[in-house]
């Protein structure tokens, strides 16, 4: 029983390390800046509601937040796809390539 738990823990740790290594070459500083801006916009919306500002103005700000988050989502998906395509290009086994492509298809479906 203990060996199964240890093996599972090792597998999870390996996946985490692989995931971190996968994105070590990607610079997410722009996305961090964009997300900080979005958080400021959300705080602004909250304040607008507290100050009982016109709902048209509040809705415009909500739309801006939504648009900014979609932009971050697109950029993250694009970075992931570029990284994954590089990985697929290095894979030799046809089955492994097919599995990786299926994972990318699932990711794309969830992003839309």
C-alpha positions, 0 to 999 in steps of 0.5 A, spaced: 500 500 500 505 504 501 509 503 495 502 505 491 502 512 494 509 513 494 509 511 486 503 516 485 506 521 489 513 521 485 508 521 478 505 527 480 511 530 482 514 528 475 508 531 472 509 538 476 516 538 474 515 537 467 510 542 467 514 547 470 520 545 465 515 546 459 514 553 460 521 555 463 522 558 456 516 562 456 516 569 458 509 571 462 511 578 464 506 581 459 500 576 462 502 578 469 502 586 467 495 585 463 492 581 469 494 586 474 491 591 470 484 587 470 484 586 477 485 594 477 479 594 473 475 589 477 476 593 483 474 600 479 467 596 477 466 595 485 467 602 486 463 604 481 457 600 484 459 602 491 458 610 488 452 608 484 455 610 478 451 609 471 450 602 469 451 603 462 458 605 465 459 599 469 457 595 463 462 598 459 467 596 464 465 589 465 466 588 457 473 591 458 475 586 463 472 580 459 475 583 453 482 583 457 481 576 460 480 573 453 486 576 450 490 573 456 487 567 455 488 567 447 496 569 449 496 563 454 493 558 449 498 560 443 504 560 448 502 553 450 500 551 443 507 553 440 510 549 446 506 543 444 507 543 437 515 544 438 514 537 443 510 534 437 515 535 432 520 532 436 516 526 438 518 520 433 512 515 435 506 516 431 502 513 437 505 518 442 504 524 437 497 522 436 496 522 444 499 529 444 495 532 439 488 529 442 490 533 448 491 539 444 484 538 441 481 537 448 485 544 451 482 548 445 475 545 446 475 547 453 478 554 451 472 556 447 
